[in-house]
Amino acid sequence: MTAIRLLLVDDDPLVRAGLSLMLGGAEDVEIVGEAADGDEVEALVDRTRPDVVLMDIRMPGTDGLTATERLRGRADAPQVVVLTTFHADEQVLRALRAGAAGFVLKDTPPAEILDAVRKVAAGDPVLSPAVTRRLMEHAAGTGADTRRTRARARIAALNDREREVAVAVGRGLANAAVAAELYMSVATVKTHVSRILAKLGLDNRVQIALLAYDAGLLDEHQDDAP
């Protein structure tokens, strides 16, 4: 079994020590480094080659948002999970739009943080449907009209089936649930998701969900529902 290589980024040494103790004890996780500031992250990633970065979003100096944007702009970017004290915060949304695979609250039980790291390492986002809805509601603020216009222009690149899959992903459905609802195999769903990501230049399912929301596709789905 190959261990998940994990980099911890938090300005509080006690938080880092606690995370290292909690997560480093798992047989399938290896803590490969720690950073106290976003400025340290890229050099550490080059040196340690982590699979996942657990990133505090609020730090003095270079914050986790900026560090996430820098990392996700790289061709060899590791997955990023944002650590936060807020359920729905504008900075969390910006991190997710930048390509973070999800977020966990700092008071999340250790077993759930470990599960989040494992999911992200396997390519699955860490957002429940309930959390997705809460984030979408928070996103409907300043600049929503401009985002909708831009999002609709991007969504136009999808065919009808891909659009249906994008809406389902935006509703927080997992592949199996999408397959059951749209009468296709799980493998076909995965193919559609991969094509959507490629066509729209997105990094992960979270960004599909945010774009579907921005474009108003989720509102349209609710209107069409019986």
C-alpha atoms as one frame of an Amber mdcrd trajectory, in Angstrom:
protein
   0.000   0.000   0.000   1.371   3.394  -1.025   0.934   6.001   1.699  -0.757
   9.334   0.958   1.896  12.030   1.136   0.454  14.915   3.164   1.758  18.462
   3.679   0.379  20.474   6.627   0.123  24.273   6.346  -0.989  26.299   9.388
   0.534  29.244  11.209  -0.355  27.801  14.644   2.298  25.278  15.766  -0.181
  23.657  18.157  -2.651  23.052  15.337   0.115  21.561  13.182   1.248  19.345
  16.044  -2.310  18.170  16.646  -2.911  17.424  12.977   0.415  15.621  12.699
  -0.436  13.497  15.732  -3.955  12.740  14.493  -3.171  12.047  10.869   0.384
  10.762  11.018  -0.701   7.742  13.028  -2.702   6.341  10.111  -0.958   3.542
   8.231  -1.870   5.027   4.858  -0.769   8.629   5.551   2.763  10.034   5.657
   3.328  13.606   6.877   6.047  14.804   4.515   6.346  18.390   5.712   4.902
  21.350   7.607   4.700  25.046   6.779   3.695  28.051   8.877   3.161  30.507
   6.007   1.910  30.392   2.457   5.251  31.681   1.193   6.878  28.394   2.228
   4.425  26.153   0.414   5.711  26.015  -3.165   9.296  25.278  -2.153   8.082
  22.559   0.223   5.893  21.055  -2.496   8.905  20.954  -4.826  10.951  19.226
  -2.158   8.418  16.817  -0.650   6.031  16.075  -3.580   2.837  15.721  -1.506
  -0.356  14.171  -2.850  -2.518  16.403  -0.645  -1.980  19.755   1.057  -4.082
  20.547   4.138  -4.118  24.353   3.968  -5.161  26.865   6.624  -6.953  29.670
   4.816  -6.108  32.486   7.248  -2.419  33.062   7.921  -0.269  36.174   8.343
   1.959  36.923   5.379   0.830  34.890   2.384  -2.566  33.397   3.214  -3.903
  30.010   2.226  -6.038  31.424  -0.568  -3.062  32.930  -2.380  -1.001  29.803
  -1.770  -3.832  27.626  -3.150  -4.126  29.748  -6.285  -0.380  29.494  -6.861
  -0.345  25.730  -6.348  -3.349  24.972  -8.512  -1.817  26.982 -11.342   1.018
  24.443 -11.582   0.965  21.532 -13.992   1.945  19.098 -11.217  -0.386  20.553
  -8.588  -1.216  18.451  -5.522  -4.792  18.340  -4.282  -5.649  21.028  -1.713
  -8.077  20.765   1.189  -8.798  24.082   2.885  -8.924  24.316   6.686 -11.356
  26.926   7.951 -13.464  27.983  10.926 -16.381  29.032   8.694 -18.984  26.944
   6.853 -19.604  29.425   4.058 -17.035  32.134   3.672 -16.101  34.202   0.624
 -12.469  33.128   0.968 -13.498  29.470   0.988 -15.465  30.041  -2.207 -12.482
  31.732  -3.822 -10.263  28.803  -2.840 -12.749  26.341  -4.353 -12.962  28.394
  -7.544  -9.160  28.340  -7.655  -9.201  24.540  -7.626  -9.230  23.386  -4.001
 -10.884  19.976  -3.770 -12.966  20.907  -0.731 -12.742  22.121   2.816 -12.938
  20.873   6.386 -13.705  22.824   9.524 -10.991  23.028  12.164 -13.313  21.490
  14.755 -14.053  18.490  12.532 -13.438  15.157  14.337 -10.036  13.614  13.495
 -11.572  10.580  11.781 -13.504  12.846   9.404 -10.426  14.920   8.553  -8.574
  11.689   7.803 -11.482  10.518   5.645 -11.391  13.843   3.775  -7.671  13.438
   3.044  -8.267   9.912   1.751 -11.176  10.997  -0.462  -9.279  13.869  -2.012
  -6.231  11.677  -2.623  -8.562   9.284  -4.480  -9.903  12.123  -6.635 -13.183
  12.757  -4.834 -14.178  16.248  -3.642 -14.938  16.880   0.019 -18.310  18.603
  -0.103 -21.591  17.118   1.019 -24.776  18.141  -0.834 -25.849  20.181   2.231
 -22.556  22.053   2.358 -22.658  22.560  -1.417 -26.090  24.186  -1.164 -24.916
  26.436   1.668 -21.909  27.565  -0.363 -24.042  28.184  -3.438 -26.408  30.367
  -1.425 -23.435  32.318  -0.077 -22.095  32.754  -3.599 -25.247  34.548  -4.751
 -23.973  37.971  -3.759 -21.997  40.761  -5.334 -21.224  40.228  -9.003 -23.769
  37.417  -9.436 -25.159  38.862 -12.694 -21.706  39.205 -14.242 -20.783  35.675
 -13.143 -24.011  34.317 -14.664 -23.325  35.891 -18.050 -19.784  34.535 -18.125
 -20.808  31.119 -16.810 -23.563  30.724 -19.417 -21.091  31.506 -22.174 -18.792
  28.751 -20.898 -21.612  26.220 -20.343 -22.634  26.684 -23.992 -19.644  24.497
 -24.921 -21.408  21.445 -23.421 -23.813  19.183 -25.266 -27.207  18.354 -23.751
 -26.063  15.189 -21.962 -22.990  16.864 -20.520 -25.197  19.709 -19.332 -27.458
  17.222 -17.517 -24.442  15.661 -15.825 -23.136  19.107 -14.859 -26.462  19.928
 -13.203 -26.431  16.627 -11.295 -22.871  17.249 -10.115 -23.930  20.760  -9.107
 -26.645  19.252  -6.929 -23.962  17.332  -5.058 -24.782  13.885  -6.460 -22.087
  11.204  -6.496 -21.390   9.257  -9.697 -23.627   6.338  -8.752 -26.575   8.645
  -8.025 -26.019  10.546 -11.286 -25.939   7.237 -13.169 -29.205   6.069 -11.596
 -30.994   9.358 -12.224 -29.842   9.755 -15.838 -30.051   6.043 -16.756 -26.410
   5.536 -17.657 -23.516   3.511 -16.302 -21.129   4.870 -13.685 -18.318   4.540
 -16.236 -20.267   6.724 -18.672 -20.840   9.328 -15.962 -17.111   9.423 -15.256
 -16.433   9.877 -18.976 -18.885  12.778 -19.155 -17.355  14.398 -16.056 -13.880
  14.111 -17.583 -15.118  15.692 -20.816 -16.814  18.528 -18.932 -13.620  19.260
 -17.016 -11.592  19.270 -20.239 -14.062  21.395 -22.227 -14.460  24.000 -19.506
 -10.849  24.025 -18.319 -11.810  23.059 -14.766  -9.865  21.114 -12.148 -12.521
  19.140 -10.284 -16.212  18.470  -9.606 -16.445  21.311  -7.097 -15.689  23.801
  -9.854 -18.324  22.140 -12.077 -20.847  22.640  -9.271 -19.919  26.296  -8.808
 -20.088  26.991 -12.553 -23.462  25.245 -12.862 -24.747  27.401 -10.027 -23.295
  30.600 -11.498 -24.947  29.812 -14.844 -28.354  29.387 -13.189 -28.642  25.709
 -14.163 -29.613  24.618 -10.646 -32.423  27.193 -10.515 -33.690  25.899 -13.863
 -33.607  22.309 -12.547 -35.725  23.310  -9.536 -38.218  25.072 -11.796 -38.513
  21.962 -14.006 -38.886  19.555 -11.067 -42.397  18.154 -10.558
